[in-house]
């Protein structure tokens, strides 16, 4: 019996899979065990055709392949290469030892290795388990170039792998060793799709977005159609701090497992911006399904989740956000497994102030009744609304704003201020696992958001007049702390607290409607 090391993927993390190959005398047969899915089962035809089409002899006898641990579900075509290597090693075509090697890849019928999902978490598992050498498809070269601590080789086809192990295993040109890439250089060359300097007017909204970026706060943009809410949301990604290497690797693991990774760079360089359609299902948002893939919520990890026209989303889908907005993870429970995906993102949502969209507009007149407005706003539950730190009113831009040729402040300048404020927070929370004000727990909020007597009086008045919840009270304190960080103030001053309170538009509206 021959045992070949490979990997499996559970959620966004890898684990070791032993591919055990045994060929015994008897009637020809091919048995695959170890909870394989259909893609793994069909791999036996790909493996057999690859071996025959490359001119090797497929062994005659009863072939039994076990994928251990047998209790874990095996998914995808990633076991084609280790199975083929195991069969050829058992047939004495490959004679060199394979103890320190692992294999990962899908085969075509002519023996070519195809690009495979989940390479990064597999390689990180190899580092953790101290596997010395791994062979992967050539098209996954760039993805592997950011993993250190092991030797990674790429191959174009099965013949390259066989030739390597059938030769002297010295300077063999059939395999290409992966060289490390320079993350800093790639990060400096990252290109953003838009820039804040092209947003006309909307100074209050841009200020609120800067605060949200500096503290990692969730934000809701409320305004009529055509007021620029979507463009503001798209530009929000460009003012967030640059990704650190660890953040980039975390995000890349998720995108690699989902099959969305850019093959040219092999790593996610800019913070994700995910904008699911308002008809998206709960599974597409949360993840899971038959193959337990990450959903939009996890794909936005370390980036932005944008919900355009938030009340149009299904109520049950919106309620899915409550867990990740509090715990920064989302757990998918199925009968066969429970998977936890990372989900630390900034929620940016937009909505009209009423069904017609023009309530409160200084240009167009609203035609909705108060009851219709209340019913429309009621599509977003109170608990979810409490988890959004800033509610910002965005009015329509005027003709003078649109025809003004003077460019506004660009994203790079705003990003510098945001990064500076984040560095203050990183230093403040250096001995903890959090990195921004929005993720402070109750004890940290009490410690770092102390208020003077004047500030206490201001917040008490707002709490009583706006009928705020306990969660909204905490959110205001965190936003005020971020505003103070942007101003370079070690203490929260009355002007910081007053500005934070002013960003609770829906609380003011609901209070007025109730009266």
Helices and strands as residue ranges (DSSP letters): E 2-10, E 13-24, E 29-33, H 38-41, H 43-53, E 62-68, H 80-90, E 101-103, E 106-107, E 113-114, H 119-128, E 133-137, G 138-140, H 141-144, E 151-155, H 158-166, E 176-177, H 183-188, G 196-198, H 203-215, E 219-223, H 229-239, H 245-258, E 273-274, H 282-286, E 287-288, E 293-294, H 296-299, E 304-307, G 310-312, H 315-319, H 321-327, E 329-333, E 338-342, E 346-351, H 370-377, H 382-386, E 390-394, H 399-403, H 411-428, G 437-439, H 442-448, H 453-466, H 470-486, H 494-502, H 505-514
